[in-house]
Amino acid sequence: MSRIYEAFTHGKAFIPFITCGDPDLHTTAEAVQAMSEAGADLIELGIPFSDPTAEGPVIQAANVRALSGGATTDKIFDMVCELRETVTVPMVFMTYANVVFSYGTERFVSRAAEIGMDGLILPDVPFEEKAEFVSDKLDLISLIAPTSGERIAAIAREARGFVYCVSSLGVTGIRGAITTDIGGMVSLVRAANPGIPCAVGFGISTPEQAAAMARHADGVIVGSAIVKRMGQYGRGAVPYVREYVAEMKAALR
C-alpha cells in the first residue's frame, strides 16, 4: 500500500497546499510541520514557477515572492530532506512540466523519491502526454475536470495515489459557491477504478464547503486560503495556518 493511499484510510482526508519559499523556506518548513501536527493527512508542496498557468492571483503572487526570495528546486529538496526527520505524513510536489524538464526528468523524480516525497502533480501535462513523467518511484497524480467527460474512465483506470477532481473551471482561487456535480465525477472514477481515492480541490476555502465536498469524495484539497494567510502574515503566518488546518480537519470528521 502506498503512503498516499494510507492518507485516505483514517476517514476523510484533509490535504493543504503551500507554495515553498513564500515568504522564505524556513517559514515554509515551520508551516508544513504545523499543518502535519494540526491534522493534515497529506501535504502538497508547490515548487514555484514563473508562469503557473493553473493558478489564480493568490498563488501566482506567492510564486513571484518565492522566486524573488531565491527559492530553487534544490533548496526545496534540501528543506524536504530536513522535514522528513520529523514529518511523517505523505507529501507530494505540485509544479509544472518546465520545472521538471529543466532539472532533468529522471534526476528530478529520483531525487524527489530519495528525499521521501510520495507523488507529483503536474497540472499542465495532459493525460495523453504523461508517459515520460511516469515512474515506479513516485506516484504521478491524475487530474480530472468537469470538462474531462468521456476521458474520465480512461484517466481513472491508470491513476495512481489518488485522483485529483478539479471542482471548478478556470484557475485556483477562493469561490463563494461550487456548483459542479462532484458526485457524478467521483462515481465515474469509482466505476473505472474502484480502489482509487478521490480528492476534490480548486475553490474550497470554508469548513462548510469542505464538509459538503467530502460527502461525495474521499478528501478535500485547499490551497489559496492557506497561501492567502502566508501572504497576509508572512513570517508570522504559522499559528494562523495551524489554526485554519485544525478547523478544516475538524469539519471533515
Helices and strands as residue ranges (DSSP letters): H 3-6, E 13-19, H 25-37, E 43-46, H 57-68, H 73-83, E 91-94, H 97-103, H 105-114, E 119-121, G 127-129, G 131-133, E 139-140, E 142-144, H 151-157, E 163-166, H 182-192, E 198-201, H 207-214, E 219-222, H 224-233, G 234-236, H 238-252
